[in-house]
Amino acid sequence: MVMGMELYDVEDFWKFDLRVGFVKEAEKIKRTRKLIKLIVDFGKEERTIISGIADQYNEEELKGKKFIFVLNLKPKKLSGVESRGMLIVGENEEGKVYLIPVPDEIPAGTKVW
């Protein structure tokens, strides 16, 4: 263990499909405090991804930007909307969420490792 964290073999990391995605649309989900629906372009496909950051970020701070997403998670319904991935963010000990932007020159769909 390092700093109280369980250690994993690097092979566990390679199981995750991390990709750059371009947020085409962002819309807060009504009757929720934290959920925002993103329509994300991954180059060869678009996906709907729900993220729990709407209490800290609005639609305009996400729309038109690139971020890193996990794509090979089981779909999950949140407030009646199916999410087909997860946005990768940073979070400090106080619960402040930090977006991790991707430079414009990196194409949507690029694999991240």
N, CA, C and O of each residue as an XYZ file, in Angstrom:
452
protein
N       0.827     -1.199      0.000
C       0.000      0.000      0.000
C       0.865      1.253      0.000
O       1.900      1.317      0.664
N       0.419      2.244     -0.757
C       1.066      3.544     -0.798
C       0.069      4.563     -0.272
O      -1.047      4.646     -0.787
N       0.436      5.333      0.729
C      -0.437      6.355      1.317
C      -1.826      5.787      1.628
O      -2.831      6.471      1.436
N      -1.885      4.554      2.102
C      -3.154      3.966      2.498
C      -4.010      3.476      1.348
O      -5.169      3.120      1.557
N      -3.463      3.449      0.122
C      -4.225      3.002     -1.044
C      -3.869      1.572     -1.397
O      -2.716      1.156     -1.284
N      -4.864      0.833     -1.823
C      -4.621     -0.515     -2.319
C      -3.957     -0.424     -3.687
O      -4.326      0.420     -4.503
N      -2.981     -1.286     -3.938
C      -2.269     -1.271     -5.207
C      -2.837     -2.326     -6.146
O      -3.272     -3.391     -5.707
N      -2.829     -2.022     -7.441
C      -3.353     -2.920     -8.464
C      -2.283     -3.185     -9.508
O      -1.363     -2.387     -9.689
N      -2.410     -4.279    -10.171
C      -1.527     -4.607    -11.281
C      -1.877     -3.698    -12.460
O      -3.046     -3.363    -12.650
N      -0.890     -3.299    -13.247
C      -1.129     -2.415    -14.389
C      -2.134     -3.033    -15.363
O      -2.825     -2.304    -16.075
N      -2.224     -4.346    -15.405
C      -3.191     -5.014    -16.288
C      -4.624     -4.611    -15.953
O      -5.482     -4.589    -16.836
N      -4.893     -4.292    -14.682
C      -6.229     -3.823    -14.305
C      -6.534     -2.482    -14.948
O      -7.663     -2.244    -15.377
N      -5.550     -1.609    -15.019
C      -5.730     -0.300    -15.642
C      -6.075     -0.428    -17.128
O      -6.944      0.285    -17.631
N      -5.397     -1.331    -17.821
C      -5.585     -1.481    -19.260
C      -6.978     -1.985    -19.619
O      -7.351     -1.961    -20.792
N      -7.747     -2.437    -18.649
C      -9.117     -2.899    -18.914
C     -10.036     -1.734    -19.270
O     -11.046     -1.929    -19.946
N      -9.700     -0.539    -18.829
C     -10.556      0.619    -19.052
C     -10.253      1.277    -20.397
O      -9.095      1.482    -20.761
N     -11.323      1.602    -21.127
C     -11.190      2.287    -22.412
C     -11.395      3.777    -22.175
O     -12.528      4.251    -22.094
N     -10.292      4.510    -22.063
C     -10.332      5.945    -21.837
C     -10.158      6.643    -23.182
O      -9.227      6.342    -23.928
N     -11.061      7.577    -23.487
C     -11.036      8.275    -24.775
C     -11.294      9.762    -24.594
O     -11.946     10.188    -23.641
N     -10.768     10.537    -25.528
C     -11.069     11.967    -25.601
C     -12.433     12.119    -26.250
O     -12.709     11.513    -27.285
N     -13.281     12.927    -25.640
C     -14.600     13.208    -26.202
C     -14.854     14.704    -26.269
O     -14.399     15.466    -25.415
N     -15.586     15.113    -27.298
C     -15.955     16.513    -27.510
C     -17.413     16.689    -27.095
O     -18.296     16.034    -27.648
N     -17.671     17.565    -26.131
C     -19.027     17.790    -25.631
C     -19.786     18.676    -26.614
O     -19.524     19.874    -26.718
N     -20.734     18.066    -27.336
C     -21.537     18.803    -28.316
C     -22.699     19.525    -27.660
O     -23.052     20.640    -28.045
N     -23.294     18.876    -26.660
C     -24.444     19.457    -25.957
C     -24.320     19.149    -24.477
O     -23.773     18.120    -24.081
N     -24.840     20.064    -23.666
C     -24.880     19.872    -22.214
C     -26.191     20.458    -21.706
O     -26.571     21.569    -22.074
N     -26.874     19.701    -20.858
C     -28.175     20.149    -20.354
C     -28.390     19.611    -18.947
O     -28.327     18.402    -18.721
N     -28.645     20.516    -17.997
C     -28.939     20.096    -16.626
C     -30.223     19.276    -16.637
O     -31.186     19.628    -17.319
N     -30.233     18.189    -15.884
C     -31.419     17.337    -15.797
C     -32.363     17.940    -14.765
O     -31.999     18.135    -13.606
N     -33.581     18.231    -15.209
C     -34.587     18.854    -14.344
C     -34.847     17.992    -13.114
O     -34.735     16.767    -13.146
N     -35.195     18.671    -12.041
C     -35.525     18.052    -10.764
C     -34.346     17.321    -10.123
O     -34.538     16.469     -9.256
N     -33.124     17.656    -10.553
C     -31.926     17.135     -9.892
C     -31.021     18.311     -9.562
O     -31.090     19.358    -10.206
N     -30.189     18.136     -8.574
C     -29.265     19.201     -8.167
C     -27.912     19.052     -8.849
O     -27.256     20.044     -9.167
N     -27.498     17.803     -9.073
C     -26.133     17.561     -9.532
C     -26.005     16.997    -10.943
O     -24.917     17.042    -11.516
N     -27.073     16.474    -11.516
C     -26.929     15.738    -12.774
C     -27.014     16.629    -14.018
O     -27.877     17.499    -14.135
N     -26.091     16.377    -14.927
C     -26.069     17.080    -16.206
C     -25.894     16.040    -17.314
O     -25.074     15.128    -17.211
N     -26.688     16.203    -18.378
C     -26.643     15.275    -19.506
C     -25.726     15.854    -20.576
O     -25.896     16.993    -21.012
N     -24.752     15.046    -20.990
C     -23.812     15.459    -22.021
C     -24.011     14.596    -23.260
O     -24.159     13.378    -23.154
N     -24.016     15.217    -24.428
C     -23.961     14.493    -25.700
C     -22.525     14.658    -26.166
O     -22.073     15.767    -26.448
N     -21.806     13.526    -26.245
C     -20.369     13.565    -26.466
C     -20.010     12.858    -27.770
O     -20.449     11.738    -28.032
N     -19.201     13.538    -28.577
C     -18.713     13.005    -29.851
C     -17.353     12.354    -29.613
O     -16.427     12.985    -29.104
N     -17.249     11.066    -29.997
C     -15.991     10.336    -29.873
C     -15.387     10.016    -31.239
O     -14.626      9.058    -31.381
N     -15.728     10.816    -32.234
C     -15.173     10.633    -33.576
C     -16.039      9.734    -34.429
O     -16.612     10.184    -35.422
N     -16.144      8.468    -34.057
C     -16.928      7.515    -34.837
C     -18.303      7.252    -34.241
O     -19.117      6.554    -34.848
N     -18.572      7.801    -33.062
C     -19.878      7.622    -32.428
C     -20.145      8.743    -31.437
O     -19.228      9.422    -30.975
N     -21.419      8.920    -31.123
C     -21.841      9.851    -30.084
C     -22.473      9.047    -28.961
O     -23.097      8.012    -29.194
N     -22.304      9.536    -27.745
C     -22.899      8.883    -26.585
C     -23.503      9.918    -25.657
O     -23.065     11.067    -25.603
N     -24.522      9.483    -24.925
C     -25.074     10.279    -23.840
C     -24.373      9.848    -22.567
O     -24.314      8.663    -22.242
N     -23.845     10.825    -21.856
C     -23.155     10.550    -20.601
C     -23.687     11.500    -19.538
O     -23.734     12.714    -19.737
N     -24.084     10.931    -18.411
C     -24.597     11.720    -17.294
C     -23.462     11.900    -16.294
O     -22.756     10.950    -15.955
N     -23.300     13.131    -15.830
C     -22.269     13.417    -14.843
C     -22.885     14.172    -13.665
O     -23.811     14.963    -13.843
N     -22.370     13.925    -12.479
C     -22.898     14.553    -11.269
C     -22.150     15.801    -10.865
O     -21.731     15.932     -9.715
N     -21.976     16.721    -11.802
C     -21.190     17.939    -11.519
C     -21.981     19.231    -11.734
O     -21.403     20.316    -11.677
N     -23.283     19.137    -11.978
C     -24.083     20.326    -12.303
C     -24.189     21.298    -11.137
O     -24.560     22.454    -11.340
N     -23.876     20.866     -9.932
C     -23.892     21.796     -8.799
C     -22.638     22.672     -8.791
O     -22.577     23.654     -8.051
N     -21.631     22.323     -9.613
C     -20.395     23.102     -9.646
C     -20.070     23.676    -11.025
O     -19.297     24.627    -11.138
N     -20.661     23.097    -12.070
C     -20.402     23.566    -13.437
C     -21.703     23.675    -14.203
O     -22.600     22.847    -14.044
N     -21.805     24.714    -15.047
C     -23.008     24.873    -15.862
C     -22.743     24.388    -17.284
O     -21.620     24.037    -17.646
N     -23.796     24.380    -18.063
C     -23.739     23.857    -19.428
C     -22.656     24.533    -20.268
O     -21.923     23.867    -20.999
N     -22.563     25.847    -20.158
C     -21.625     26.600    -20.999
C     -20.161     26.303    -20.671
O     -19.290     26.476    -21.523
N     -19.887     25.861    -19.458
C     -18.511     25.529    -19.080
C     -18.078     24.169    -19.641
O     -16.895     23.832    -19.616
N     -19.037     23.395    -20.143
C     -18.753     22.062    -20.677
C     -18.892     21.991    -22.192
O     -18.093     21.343    -22.869
N     -19.902     22.656    -22.710
C     -20.211     22.605    -24.138
C     -19.057     23.151    -24.975
O     -18.504     24.212    -24.686
N     -18.704     22.384    -26.037
C     -17.669     22.822    -26.957
C     -16.253     22.538    -26.487
O     -15.288     23.021    -27.080
N     -16.126     21.753    -25.420
C     -14.798     21.442    -24.888
C     -14.546     19.939    -24.930
O     -15.475     19.139    -25.041
N     -13.273     19.574    -24.838
C     -12.870     18.166    -24.853
C     -12.416     17.746    -23.458
O     -11.748     18.493    -22.744
N     -12.806     16.513    -23.093
C     -12.438     15.938    -21.810
C     -12.147     14.456    -22.006
O     -12.324     13.922    -23.101
N     -11.704     13.799    -20.952
C     -11.444     12.356    -20.989
C     -12.626     11.623    -20.367
O     -13.156     12.030    -19.333
N     -13.029     10.530    -21.020
C     -14.164      9.725    -20.576
C     -13.782      8.252    -20.522
O     -12.911      7.802    -21.265
N     -14.439      7.504    -19.639
C     -14.337      6.041    -19.623
C     -15.525      5.528    -20.417
O     -16.667      5.878    -20.119
N     -15.271      4.696    -21.432
C     -16.348      4.246    -22.315
C     -16.858      2.835    -22.044
O     -18.015      2.542    -22.345
N     -16.042      1.965    -21.493
C     -16.477      0.573    -21.388
C     -17.038      0.210    -20.009
O     -16.708     -0.829    -19.438
N     -17.882      1.083    -19.500
C     -18.635      0.791    -18.287
C     -20.021      0.295    -18.672
O     -20.526      0.629    -19.744
N     -20.635     -0.494    -17.809
C     -22.000     -0.944    -18.065
C     -22.917      0.287    -18.067
O     -22.765      1.166    -17.219
N     -23.873      0.360    -19.018
C     -24.811      1.490    -19.027
C     -25.576      1.565    -17.703
O     -25.867      0.544    -17.081
N     -25.892      2.783    -17.290
C     -26.615      2.989    -16.033
C     -27.640      4.090    -16.219
O     -27.337      5.140    -16.786
N     -28.874      3.847    -15.735
C     -29.919      4.870    -15.802
C     -29.854      5.765    -14.586
O     -29.835      5.300    -13.446
N     -29.820      7.064    -14.852
C     -29.825      8.076    -13.803
C     -30.940      9.053    -14.127
O     -30.933      9.681    -15.186
N     -31.898      9.182    -13.221
C     -33.070     10.043    -13.440
C     -33.745      9.745    -14.772
O     -34.187     10.655    -15.473
N     -33.818      8.460    -15.113
C     -34.519      8.035    -16.317
C     -33.733      8.151    -17.609
O     -34.261      7.837    -18.676
N     -32.480      8.595    -17.542
C     -31.650      8.753    -18.736
C     -30.496      7.759    -18.656
O     -29.816      7.672    -17.633
N     -30.275      7.004    -19.742
C     -29.187      6.036    -19.749
C     -27.852      6.711    -20.029
O     -27.700      7.434    -21.014
N     -26.893      6.467    -19.153
C     -25.538      6.982    -19.307
C     -24.658      5.860    -19.829
O     -24.696      4.739    -19.321
N     -23.858      6.173    -20.855
C     -22.997      5.163    -21.482
C     -21.529      5.543    -21.378
O     -20.789      5.486    -22.361
N     -21.116      5.930    -20.179
C     -19.730      6.288    -19.937
C     -19.619      7.167    -18.709
O     -20.600      7.401    -18.004
N     -18.401      7.653    -18.461
C     -18.164      8.482    -17.285
C     -17.118      9.536    -17.607
O     -16.084      9.240    -18.205
N     -17.398     10.766    -17.205
C     -16.456     11.877    -17.332
C     -15.402     11.752    -16.239
O     -15.737     11.535    -15.074
N     -14.132     11.888    -16.609
C     -13.030     11.864    -15.634
C     -12.791     13.288    -15.145
O     -12.603     14.202    -15.948
N     -12.798     13.475    -13.827
C     -12.548     14.776    -13.206
C     -11.586     14.581    -12.039
O     -11.292     13.454    -11.641
N     -11.110     15.682    -11.504
C     -10.352     15.661    -10.260
C     -11.262     16.124     -9.140
O     -12.220     16.860     -9.378
N     -10.968     15.697     -7.915
C     -11.763     16.145     -6.765
C     -10.852     16.258     -5.553
O     -10.087     15.342     -5.254
N     -10.939     17.396     -4.850
C     -10.109     17.560     -3.653
C     -10.852     17.027     -2.426
O     -11.985     16.558     -2.530
N     -10.205     17.104     -1.279
C     -10.774     16.546     -0.044
C     -12.053     17.252      0.398
O     -12.861     16.668      1.120
N     -12.245     18.497     -0.027
C     -13.450     19.248      0.337
C     -14.609     19.000     -0.628
O     -15.703     19.527     -0.425
N     -14.380     18.201     -1.680
C     -15.440     17.903     -2.637
C     -15.488     18.838     -3.835
O     -16.403     18.745     -4.654
N     -14.513     19.739     -3.951
C     -14.442     20.613     -5.128
C     -14.010     19.772     -6.319
O     -13.005     19.063     -6.266
N     -14.793     19.864     -7.404
C     -14.507     19.102     -8.622
C     -13.754     19.996     -9.599
O     -14.071     21.175     -9.759
N     -12.746     19.410    -10.251
C     -11.941     20.122    -11.238
C     -12.059     19.420    -12.578
O     -11.806     18.220    -12.686
N     -12.446     20.177    -13.603
C     -12.468     19.646    -14.957
C     -11.037     19.504    -15.457
O     -10.172     20.311    -15.116
N     -10.792     18.488    -16.258
C      -9.465     18.259    -16.822
C      -9.584     18.423    -18.334
O      -9.867     17.457    -19.043
N      -9.367     19.646    -18.833
C      -9.535     19.888    -20.272
C      -8.454     19.218    -21.106
O      -7.331     19.005    -20.648
N      -8.815     18.895    -22.329
C      -7.899     18.281    -23.295
C      -7.625     19.326    -24.376
O      -8.554     19.993    -24.830
N      -6.371     19.481    -24.796
C      -6.045     20.473    -25.834
C      -6.833     20.233    -27.131
O      -7.127     19.095    -27.496
N      -7.161     21.325    -27.807
C      -7.954     21.270    -29.046
C      -7.347     20.391    -30.128
O      -8.077     19.771    -30.901
N      -6.007     20.328    -30.194
C      -5.385     19.590    -31.292
C      -5.504     18.074    -31.158
O      -5.215     17.351    -32.113
N      -5.923     17.578    -29.995
C      -6.098     16.128    -29.823
C      -7.483     15.749    -30.334
O      -8.481     16.251    -29.817
N      -7.570     14.878    -31.332
C      -8.868     14.534    -31.934
C      -9.781     13.761    -30.986
O      -9.326     12.979    -30.151
N     -11.080     14.003    -31.139
C     -12.091     13.214    -30.424
C     -11.912     11.756    -30.805
O     -11.681     11.433    -31.971
N     -12.018     10.878    -29.817
C     -11.854      9.450    -30.045
C     -10.461      8.940    -29.746
O     -10.245      7.728    -29.709
N      -9.507      9.840    -29.530
C      -8.133      9.431    -29.227
C      -8.105      8.615    -27.937
O      -8.703      9.013    -26.937
N      -7.413      7.474    -27.957
C      -7.271      6.628    -26.776
C      -6.314      7.294    -25.799
O      -5.305      7.873    -26.201
N      -6.638      7.207    -24.516
C      -5.823      7.799    -23.444
C      -5.273      6.660    -22.592
O      -5.991      5.714    -22.267
N      -4.005      6.757    -22.236
C      -3.391      5.780    -21.341
C      -2.303      6.428    -20.537
O      -1.662      5.767    -19.720
